Structures are given as structure tokens and as C-alpha cells.
Amino acid sequence: MARIGVDVGGTNTDLVLECHQGVFYHKLPTTLEDQSIGVIEGILTLCEKAGISVEEVETLLHGTTTATNITIEHNGAECGMLTTDGFRDILHIGRHKRPHNFSLHFDVPWQSRPLVRRRNRIPIMERISPPTGEIEIPLDEAAVREACALFRKRGIRAVVIGFLFSFLNDAHEVRAREIVLEEMPDVFVSISSEISNAMREYERFSTAAMNSYVGPPTSFYLRRLQKGLEAANIKARLRIMQSNGGVASVEACCERPVNILMSGPAGGVMGGLWEGAAADVSNIITVDIGGTSADIAAIVNGEVKVKNPRDTEVGGYPVMAPMIDLVTIGAGGGSIARVDEFGAFHVGPTSAGSMPGPACYGRGGAEPTVTDAHIVLGRLDPDKALDGRLALHRDLAEKAILEKISQPLGISVQEAALGIIRVIDNNMALAIRSTTVARGLDPREFAVMPFGGAGPLHGVALAEAVGAPEVIVPVAPGITAAVGLLRTGVQYEHVESALVMLPTQSADVIEHLESAAERLKINLLNDLSSLGEEEETYDITLFAECRYAGQGFELRVPLESDTISLDSTGNLLKDFHAIHHRDYGYSYPDAPVEVVSLRARGKIPQRQEEAKELPLADEQGIERAFLYLKQTVFDNGQTLDTPRYNRTLLYRGEQVRGPALLIQQDATTLVPPGYTAEVLPRGGTRLKRCAI
């Protein structure tokens, strides 16, 4: 059985193949005009490299940035919206939150670039009565049909349906969708009660609107990829990485593309989790540095943190979808360095991407980038990129830095290159602190794990900047996100509003919670069984999202079992008080608690491969891996003759003392003076300061 993980980034497409012959890696430039072209090309090349036929590939796991890029570039579908009469401006008003309280100059994306323009938000007479969910005013079906006629006239491709109290009773949204599909059979429709069946109309409407905004182009890409795979005789089951760290079917992701907005970064975190376990490290700061961005996450005690849905947003838009807790900034190998009109020096967030790419690529790019700076400083050897398949040009890198940075600032090319590296490192260090120190985590208790094509060049500098004691470089750092896909199981989540008070002796309250839990489990079983997996592999967990009466937000509390009774609600209360005390430092054990919603998560765990151990060191030692000496400039400005080693020829337990570069196909690891790189049993590398 063969399995392939494919991670498509803004610059490169990374692939990993596991089969009976072993593990094989491949990296190629992302085909930005159609990502599926590069995916299929990479699969064919990888199978040829492994000596297997494409028919032997059973599963293809795919992480994609398609939905993410749509939100960043603001090129989603033109959407229409049907909403309760009197509430068409909910998407504009939002929560009256100001990004910067004391600034008059800031952007509010939900107003400046709305997901649904006001002219396309059509009010419909209807009303569900809270808290019972009874129908007070029937749906005006004629108005829905009139709105559809208007949408057809305007060429609308996607429709959002969001009614005020649909989380209590979704009958009006379901009927409105039926009418829309009768009138506009080819339109993409999202109803808020299915996308996020929870209270808070602004966040619910925004989530449903985002689903429709990214829906048509995302589903078009996934369908096109499916057809391309079939045309290439690749019959593998295609699974797509979701933002929550699990994979799902193509059909589920086409219906709810809002769940794959952070698909690409999530694969890297899951890869970091697996690599940390292989290195026997449980507290990890993952730093995935690609060509365009850096994705940073904290793994605490061997567990990936998932954001509370109330805190999730993408591109400034609230999105109540489960997501791994990570921070993304515009810092990567392709980040462009520039001097602005006022003489200020910037690096990123704009990226050169893969086309034209950094100046050193020789594809017409004239702007200096982080990769160009590494070339100039001798940290990347031009003839070693992708095993020599990517020719780099030092003269073009020097020319770009000289003209754009060195001459405007009146400094040498080397100083300019060092400045580029220091600025980008500082930007990433600030992001690391925002996801650790700002959340009560001490980075001195964590290992920094840099990966992505550019990650291992920055690992030690980032660890020093935040006080982390060591750096763990994965086996295949440039392909770690793709490796993470192979370590990820199927995962779905559903949520349902509850709105009951505890403690209670009322049988009606218990029955209400139990009924909601049963509906959630049925929905999950339908999702999981549609994949054709065996039922005994299912793992279903229930959570109650609770708060003290009068609080504005809730905390997630796992339930001890998948059934609800008076005894289980008592345990739920105890757990909530404990979690509240842990997060906020206080609790009120005698206060009533409101259960706002129930959430269920269903998993089919992935079969985990045990990482093979490397051979033990022999008499030949690290000379076996030695390549040559070459000058390299380090952060303190020193220029040293620095040995290069083929990292794949280093054995378990061997140590390489800095200064050194460890070169492999997908990445280069920088070992500065004063540091030692130790090869771990399963192929990772630990970098620590040398003992005095």
C-alpha cells in the first residue's frame, strides 16, 4: 500500500510518498495558474522515483492554500444574501470593535471589503420566536423567489441564507434553500444553521458568508483536481486537510470549504507533533517558514491547541470554524526587502512567490528577498538547491541587494544582507512571543522546531531571541507539512445550540441535552460512514460550551461519556469550575452555569508509522558526510570557512560542531559557532549550545 501527502504552498509544492520500498520526498515550484497541474506532476515524478505505478497509490492526502489565498486576495465569488427583515446590516455593523482603539487610521475589512455587498443583501419577512423556536411569522416564499430573480439578473454565483433565530429552528433556512435551488439550480448555497448552528448572529452570518465566498472557486479547484487525477490514472482516495488538524472527503470540503481555510498551515503543525514525539520532546514551538509566510504554533504537553471558536478569524473576518491555534505572518524565503520613501527599512509581508521568485532564481525578479540575503551571506550554496535542480545565481542576488538596499542606505552589500535576516528574524520572534508569552507559556520550556524550505536557516536565531534552550530540526524539514498529512486521521465536527441552565433536576432539560447529543452523533456517523471506514474505528467525543450566567463567552468542557444524565451534568459542572479557575484564576462553585451549545468531534485515527532508526555511528564518523569548505557569514558579522555536510549521510548519535551547514535536498540547516548538531535516533537533529 502506498500513500502520498501533498502540501501546496505559495512558492513550492511538497510531496512525500510512503510505500513498501521506503519513504521518498519531492519538491517542485507551485503552478500558480492551476495548482492541480503541479500536484499531478509531482505525484507522477515521485512514483517514478520510487519505482512504483500510480495505481499502487491508495490514499492521497492534500493540504491546500486555495481557500486561504481567496480571502487574502479578496477574489471570492460574488455573493447574494437572504436575511431576516430589519437585519440586513448585521454583516456591516459587526460588534463595533475597533482594531486600534486610539487610532483614526485603520481598516475594518468587513466594512471596506464586505463578503456580501449591501445591495446583494435582501431582507425577507420571517420570524422564529426565541427561546422556544416556534414560528411567529411564516417565511415569505414569494419574496425569496423575487430575490432569486434579482440574483440571476446580477450574475450571482453563491447565496448565503442567514435568519436571526435559525439556531433554534432551521425550518425557514431549509425551505429558503429549497426555493433558491429551484430558481437557481447551479448556484452555491450556504445556510447558517448548517455551517455554524450556534447563537451570535453576526459571527454565524459571517461564517456562512465566508463559506459561500470561497465556495465556488474552492470546489472548482477540488473537482478539477479529482478529474485530473482520474485522467492521469491516479485512483487514490483523495482526502483534504482541514483547519482543525483532521482530514475530510472532497465532498465534505466542497460543501463546507470554510473548514479548510487554514488547511496548509495545519499540516505543518501535525507534522511537528509527530516529529516531536519521534524526538521525545512534548513542548514544541513549530515555525513553518515557507516562501511566502511563517506559521507559528505551540504544542503543549504533546497536544495541539485548538482555538475557541469565538476567537477564530481569517483575514479579519470572524469564522466560527474549528482551527488549530496558530499565528501566520508574512515572513518567508520570498519576503521582499525594501526601503520606503521615508528611508525606513522593511522586510515582508509582500512576497516574490515562485514566479518570478527571488532575484537569484533568474526568472526576472529584481527585488531582493530573504533567500537572496542567504545566498549573499554564503548560507545557501547556489548549486545545491533541490539537489541542483534549481539553479541559483549569486550575482543576481548581490545586484538586487546592492541597488535596492545597499546604495539607498549607504551600507555594504553584506551589511544589507545581514540586516534583512535580522529584521525577518525579529518579526518571527515577535510572533512567537505572541503565541507563547502573551498566552502564559514560557518559551524557555519549549524547543523551537523550524521547518519549511527556509526554516532550519533561522532556527538557532529564533531560539536565542525567545530564550528557547534547543532546536529540533525534523528529518525532512522542507517536506514536514506533507509528512504531517500522512500522520493525520479523518475528523469532523458539529455544533448545536443548547441554552439550558445547570444544576437542574428537570427531566426536560436532561432530555433536551440528550436529544441534541444524539442528533450530533447521528450527523457525525453519517459523515464518517460516508467514507466507507469500519465503524469500530470511530472515536466520538462530546463537549459542552459553558459559561456562568451573565458572562459573554463560554469555555469548552469535554464530557466524560457520550450520554447525558443527572450524574454526568454534575461532573460537567465540576469540570467547568476547574477549567474556569485554570484559565482565569478564579471560579464560583455555587453559581449557576449555562450550557450554550454542545459540540461533537468524530475521528477515524490514522494508522501511525513507527519512524525507523538510523544506523549507529561507525569508525568513519562525520567525514563520511563531509562535502567541502566554503566561506559563510554569521549573525555576529564573522566570516568563517565553514564545512558543508550531506545531512542524509550522518548516523545516529553523531555530532557536528559549528560552524557548519547540513545540506539536504529540501532544506539547509545552519549550525552557528558555539552550537552542536546531534543526530537523533529517528533522523531528526538537535541543536544546542556547546558545553563549556
C-alpha positions, 0 to 999 in steps of 0.5 A: 500500500502506498500513500502520498501527502501533498502540501501546496504552498505559495512558492513550492509544492511538497510531496512525500510518498510512503510505500513498501520500498521506503519513504521518498520526498519531492519538491517542485515550484507551485503552478500558480495558474492551476495548482492541480497541474503541479500536484499531478506532476509531482505525484507522477515524478515521485512514483517514478522515483520510487519505482512504483505505478500510480495505481499502487497509490491508495490514499492521497492526502492534500493540504491546500492554500486555495481557500486561504489565498481567496480571502487574502486576495479578496477574489471570492465569488460574488455573493447574494444574501437572504436575511431576516427583515430589519437585519440586513446590516448585521454583516456591516455593523459587526460588534463595533470593535475597533482594531486600534482603539486610539487610532483614526487610521485603520481598516475594518475589512468587513466594512471596506471589503464586505463578503456580501455587498449591501445591495446583494443583501435582501431582507425577507419577512420571517420570524422564529420566536426565541427561546422556544423556536416556534414560528411567529411569522411564516417565511415569505416564499414569494419574496425569496423567489423575487430575490432569486430573480434579482440574483440571476439578473446580477450574475450571482454565483453563491447565496448565503441564507442567514435568519436571526433565530435559525439556531433554534429552528432551521425550518425557514433556512431549509425551505429558503434553500429549497426555493433558491435551488429551484430558481437557481439550480447551479448556484452555491448555497450556504445556510447558517444553521448548517455551517455554524448552528450556534447563537451570535448572529453576526459571527454565524452570518459571517461564517456562512458568508465566508463559506459561500465566498470561497465556495465556488472557486474552492470546489472548482479547484477540488473537482478539477483536481479529482478529474485530473487525477482520474485522467492521469490514472491516479485512483487514490482516495483523495482526502483534504486537510482541514483547519482543525488538524483532521482530514475530510472527503472532497465532498465534505470540503466542497460543501463546507470549504470554510473548514479548510481555510487554514488547511496548509498551515495545519499540516505543518503543525501535525507534522511537528507533533509527530516529529516531536514525539519521534524526538521525545520532546512534548513542548514544541514551538513549530515555525513553518517558514515557507516562501511566502509566510511563517506559521507559528504554533505551540504544542503543549504537553504533546497536544495541539491547541485548538482555538475557541471558536469565538476567537477564530478569524481569517483575514479579519473576518470572524469564522466560527470554524474549528482551527488549530491555534496558530499565528501566520505572518508574512515572513518567508524565503520570498519576503521582499526587502525594501526601503520606503520613501521615508528611508525606513527599512522593511522586510515582508509581508509582500512576497516574490512567490515562485514566479518570478521568485527571488532575484537569484532564481533568474526568472526576472525578479529584481527585488531582493528577498530573504533567500537572496540575503542567504545566498549573499551571506554564503548560507545557501550554496547556489548549486545545491538547491533541490539537489541542483535542480534549481539553479541559483545565481549569486550575482543576481542576488548581490545586484538586487541587494546592492541597488535596492538596499545597499546604495539607498542606505549607504551600507555594504552589500553584506551589511544589507544582507545581514540586516534583512535576516535580522529584521525577518528574524525579529518579526518571527520572534515577535510572533512567537512571543505572541503565541507563547508569552502573551498566552502564559507559556514560557518559551524557555520550556519549549524547543523551537522546531523550524521547518519549511524550505527556509526554516532550519536557516533561522532556527538557532536565531529564533531560539536565542531571541525567545530564550528557547534552550534547543532546536529540533530540526525534523528529518525532512524539514522542507517536506514536514507539512506533507509528512504531517498529512500522512500522520493525520486521521479523518475528523469532523465536527458539529455544533448545536445550540443548547441554552439550558441552565445547570444544576437542574433536576428537570427531566426536560432539560436532561432530555433536551441535552440528550436529544441534541447529543444524539442528533450530533452523533447521528450527523457525525456517523453519517459523515464518517460512514460516508467514507466507507471506514469500519465503524469500530474505528470511530472515536466520538467525543462530546463537549459542552460550551459553558459559561456562568450566567451573565458572562459573554463567552463560554469555555469548552468542557469535554464530557466524560461519556457520550450520554447525558444524565443527572450524574454526568451534568454534575461532573460537567459542572465540576469540570467547568469550575476547574477549567474556569479557575485554570484559565482565569484564576478564579471560579464560583462553585455555587453559581449557576452555569449555562450550557450554550451549545454542545459540540461533537468531534468524530475521528477515524485515527490514522494508522501511525508509522513507527519512524525507523532508526538510523544506523549507529555511528561507525569508525568513519564518523562525520567525514563520511558526510563531509562535502567541502569548505566554503566561506559563510557569514554569521549573525555576529558579522564573522566570516568563517570557512565553514564545512558543508555536510550531506545531512542524509549521510550522518548516523545516529548519535553523531555530532557536528560542531559549528560552524557548519551547514547540513545540506539536504535536498529540501532544506539547509540547516545552519549550525552557528559557532558555539552550537552542536548538531546531534543526530537523533535516533529517528533522523531528526537533529538537535541543536544546542549550545556547546558545553563549556 
